[in-house]
Amino acid sequence: MQILSVALKKKDSVVMDDRNIIDQALGIWISCIVSEPQLLNDLFSSQDASAFTKVLIEDGLLCPSAAVRILFRNAIRTICETVTRS
């Protein structure tokens, strides 16, 4: 999530390279959660939960870049579908 946070700091100028970094970081994050769903519970119960929530919601879902919002939306959807099935 720190990689995402750094890439999203440039909210007004998210360029293609930034979107690629965000996409790759989200892909790694999804892979980790899908392979070990307990990590999501651990993340929300940790001291970093508020920082995680800020990156996820404020920086990701509310990002001015539509492409970034779509990446985050798809990542959250994938995790929700996977966790629901397991």
Secondary structure in CASP SS format (residue, H / E / C, confidence):
PFRMAT SS
TARGET T0000
AUTHOR 0000-0000-0000
METHOD secondary structure of the structure
MODEL  1
M C 1.00
Q H 1.00
I H 1.00
L H 1.00
S H 1.00
V H 1.00
A H 1.00
L H 1.00
K C 1.00
K C 1.00
K H 1.00
D H 1.00
S H 1.00
V C 1.00
V C 1.00
M H 1.00
D H 1.00
D H 1.00
R H 1.00
N H 1.00
I H 1.00
I H 1.00
D H 1.00
Q H 1.00
A H 1.00
L H 1.00
G H 1.00
I H 1.00
W H 1.00
I H 1.00
S H 1.00
C H 1.00
I H 1.00
V H 1.00
S H 1.00
E C 1.00
P C 1.00
Q H 1.00
L H 1.00
L H 1.00
N H 1.00
D H 1.00
L H 1.00
F H 1.00
S H 1.00
S C 1.00
Q C 1.00
D C 1.00
A H 1.00
S H 1.00
A H 1.00
F H 1.00
T H 1.00
K H 1.00
V H 1.00
L H 1.00
I H 1.00
E H 1.00
D H 1.00
G H 1.00
L H 1.00
L C 1.00
C C 1.00
P C 1.00
S C 1.00
A H 1.00
A H 1.00
V H 1.00
R H 1.00
I H 1.00
L H 1.00
F H 1.00
R H 1.00
N H 1.00
A H 1.00
I H 1.00
R H 1.00
T H 1.00
I H 1.00
C H 1.00
E H 1.00
T H 1.00
V H 1.00
T H 1.00
R H 1.00
S C 1.00
END
